[in-house]
Amino acid sequence: MINMFSRFTSALLFAVCSFLAVSVNAALPVELDGKELPSLAPMLENVTPAVVNIATEGRVKQRQSPLFSDPFFRHFFKIPDQPIERKTSSLGSGVIVDSKRGLVLTNNHVIANAIQITITMRDGRQLEAEIVGADPKTDIALLKIPSENLTALKTTDSNNLRVGDFVVAIGNPFGLGQTVTSGIISALSRSGLGIEEYEDFIQTDASINPGNSGGALVNLRGELVGINTAIFSQSGASHGIGFAIPINLALRIAEQILETGEVKRGFLGVSIQDISPSLAEAFGLDKKNGALVNKVLKDSPADKAGMQAGDVVISIDGKKIRNANDVRNRIGLLPVGKKIKFKLLRDG
């Protein structure tokens, strides 16, 4: 019995020592052949303080039959009074883009109908936020918080992104707290998804889940390239198809909100339609890419530039046009007064 106990004690001591050795080694930089292995940790240490969790409380009106609003009907059938509003709450994420002014970018759907917005910082501080402005058509909102001890995230030109670039998504999925996922850029300029009225999404396979909305999509240098917005999923969870608003677009919207309190969109003055297979054959197009101009409004920007009914829009500012929705998105996302170049097919 004593020998068995001694062997058990020795085995237990060996296991504890092994565990401690493993724990100590895990805390040290992982090395291979004397060289430290790559890690995202150093970059994330600089980035995560600029990504915040957002909790909101709000009220929305409840739909009810007009009969329930009739005092006589309610009295006759002895229907008790019911509140015409109900409380709502939501969780999401945001990104500090200006530490001096305390400006936070997020999605409009995160703060829609909110009457109270509480932002939780990476260090645990909780701050009350106010809405500077929002643009539901692109799902961008700008918040303001007290500008003390804040860290802003550096932005970069999202026009330079390429399919295959590594990216990291940071946010607050399912209210769990700050979470980091990684992946690549799967596609660029995604539109026609029906998620927002105006779309020009970055697609990524970095996991984005409910609660990630408004969070940061960053490159390996820790620069902000997009605002995480939506997922493509039938179950409500990530299936490796997530979408982010390019930071160039988000900042343009934010600048307009700061300057004028609203967003004004470009107007071209044309009626357009998709290119069907029969139209592609009639115009001699190899593919049914492009958009057909049906009508040009008199004295509109398109009319003054010389655009005509029957023209086929091939590209705008060097970017190929796939369909009529592409034209609508490109124009609607441009600021008023912006000059652009069209490539048109006319009379062959």
N, C-alpha and C positions, 0 to 999 in steps of 0.2 A: 504493500500500500504506500509506504514511504517512498520507494523507488518510483512508483507511478506518479506520485505527487511531485517529486523532484523533476521527473521528465516533463510533466505538464507545465510546471513553473518555468523551466528552461525554455520550453517551446513558446510560452506566452511572452517571456522576456525577449526572445529572439524576434517574435512578430512585432512587438512594440518598437523595438530598436529599428527594425526594417521599415516600419511605418514612418517613424521619425526621420529616417534617412531619406525616404521618398519625399516626405513633406518639405524637408530642407532643400532638396534638389529641385522640387517643383517651384520653390520660391525664387530660385536663381535663374538667370538667363539660360535658355536651352541652347546647348552648343553641339556642334557636330564637327569632328576633326579640328577642334580648337577654335572654330568660327561660330559666332552667334547667329542663330537662325532668324530669318525675317519675321517681324511681328508688327501688327497694326497698333499695338498698345501705345507706343510713343506718340503717334499721330492722334490717337483718340483721347489721350490725356489733355491735349490742347483743344480738341474740338468739343467734347461732351459738355463742358461748362456753358457753352452757348446754345445748347438744345434744352428746351424746357418742356415740362408737362403742363397741360392746360385742363382745368376742370371748370365746367360752366353749370349754372342753374338758370332756368328760364321759364317762360310761360307761353303756351300756345292755345289758341281758341279751339274748342271742341266742336266738331260738326254735330248738329242735331236737327231733327225735323222741325219745320216751321210751326207745327202744331204744339210742340213743347214750349214755344215762346208765347203762345196765346194764353193769357191769364184765365179766361173763361174755361178753356179746355183743361188746364191744369187743375183749376178748382173743381170742375165737374167730376173729373176722374180721380181727384185727390192725389195728384202726382206731386211729390215733394220737390222743393227747389233743388236744382242741380247747378253746380258751378259751370260757367260757360268757358272757363279756362282750366287747364291742367298744368301741373309743374313738369318740367323736363330737366334732364341733366345729360351731360355728355363728357367724354374724355378724349383728349387729343394731344397734339404736340405743337411746338412752335420753335422758331429759330431767331435768336437775337442777331440782327443785322446792323444795328447802330447802337453802340454802348453809351455814347455821349447823350443821345436823345432818348434812349430806352425804347427803341423800336423793335417790335417782334413781328415777324411774318408767320402767317399760318393760313389754313384754309377757311373760306367763308362758312362751309358747312359745320366746322368745329364750333363756331361762336354764334351761329344763326339763332335768333330768338333769345339770346342770353341777356339776363338782367344783372348777373354777377359772374365775373370771370376771375378765377384764382390761378395764378401761375406758380408752380413749384420749381425752384432752381435745383441744379445738380447738388448744391451744398445743403439742401433741405429748407432754405428760406421760402416762405410763401408770400407772394405779392399780389395785390389787387391790380387788375389791368383795366384800361378803358379802350373802347374801340375808336380808332382814328377814322377808319372808313373801310368799306368792303366793296368788292365787285363780284356779285353772284355769277355773272356770265363766264368768268374765268376761274371762279372759286378761290379768289385771293382775298385775304383780310389783313389789315395792319393794326396792331395793338401798341399801346404805350404803357410802360411800367416805370417806376422810380429808377432813375439812372445812377444808382450807387453800386459800386463793386460789380459791374457787369462785364462779361466777356462776349465780344461780338465775333461772328464767324466771317472769315475772309471769303469773298466771292471771286469767281472767275468767269471767263467768257464761255457760256454754254454753247455758243456756236462752234466752238472748237472740239466738241465731244465727237467721239467716233464709236461705232458699234464695236464692242469687244473691250472697251476701256473698263478697268476695274472700278467699282464704286461700293460705297458703304452706306447703308440706310440706318438712321438713328431716330428713335422715337419711343412711344409709350404704348406698345401693343397690349390690348385687353386690360389696360390699367395696371399692368404688372410693375411698371417703373421703367426707367431708361434701359433700352435694349438695343444692341448693335447686331446687324446682319450684313453679310457681304455677298457680292455677286458681280455681274458685268452689265454693261449696257447692251440690251438685246435688240433694240431698234430705236430710231429717232423719228421725230415729226409724226407721231401717231395721231390720227384724227378720224372723225366719223364713227367714234365709239358710242356716242350718245350719253357720255358721262357728264360733259359740260356743254354749254352752248357754243363756246369757242375752245377748240382743242389743238394742242401742238405738243403732245406728251413725249417725254423720255420713257421708254419701256425698259424695265430692268427685271432680272430674276432674283435680285436681293429681296428676301422675304419682307413683304409689307402686309400688315394685318390691321384690323380695326383698332384704332388708337394711334397708329403710326401717322395718321393724317396730319399734315402741317409740319412734320418733322423734316430732318435734313437728309439730303442725298449728297454725299461728298466724294471727291476723288481721293486718290492715295496720298495727295499732298495736304489733305485736310481742308480743301477749298469747297465752298458750297456751289454745287452745280444744279440743284433742283429742290423743289418742295414736294415731298411725298404726298400723294393725293388719293389714289384709288387702287383697287385690285380688280382683276378679272377672275371671278370665281363663282361657281354655282353653289358652293357650300358655305361661303362667307369667310373662309380661311384662305391663306395664301397658297396658290398653286404655281408659284414661280413666274407669275405675270403681274407685275406692278407698274404703276404709272406715276410719274412726277412731272410737275410743271417746271420747264426750264427757268433757271434763275434770271436770265436776261428778261424774259417776259414778266416774271413776278416783280422784278425791280421797276420795270416800266410802269406797271400798274400801281405800285406803291408810290412812285414819284408823282403820278397824276393825282392820286388820293391826297398826298401831302400838299400839292400846289393848289388844287382846285376843289378838293373834297369830293370829287366824282371822276368817273372815267368816261372820256369822250372817244368814240371810235371813228376810224376812217370810213369814208363813203366813196364808192366808185361810180355808181349810177348805171349799172347794167343788170339785165336779167339773163341768167345763165342756166345751162342744163348739162347733164352728163353726156358723154359720147357713147352711144349705143353701137353694137357691132355693125348695124346697117349704116349709121352715120360715119363710122370709121372707114367703111368700104367706100362710101360716097366721097369722102374727103381724101381718100388715098393714104390713110394712116395705117402703119404696120400694126400698131396697138391702139386700143380704145382709151388711151390716156389723153388728158386734156379736158377742156370745158368749152362748150359752144355758147357764143354770145347770141342770145335771141333778140334782145332789144337794148338800145342805148338811150338813156334819158337825155333830153335836150338840155344843153348848157351844163351838163354834169362834168366832173373831172374826166370821165372816159370820153365824152363827146368832144371836149376841148382838146384832148390828146389825139383825136382822130380815130378812135376805135369805132368799128362798124358792126352791125348785125351780120352774122355769118362768119365772123372771125372765130378762130379756135385758139384759146389761150394755152400755150405750150409750157411757159415758165414765167415765174415772177421773181425778179431779182436773182436770176440764175438757178432758182430751185424749180425742179420739174413739178408740173401740175398733173395730178392723177384724175381729178374729177371736180365737179362744181363746188363741192364742199371744201375742197382745198383752197379754191379762190376766195370763198366766203371767209374762211379762217384767216388766210393771209391778210386780207384787207381789214377784217374786223379787229385784228390784233395789232394793227399799225396805229401810231398816233396821228392825229389830225395835222395836215401840212407836210407829211412825209412824202418825199419823191421816190418813186419806184419805177423799175424798168420791166416792161412786158415783152415777151416773145410771142408773136402771133403767127398763125398760119392763115393766109388769105389768098384765095384763088389759086391754090396749089403751091 
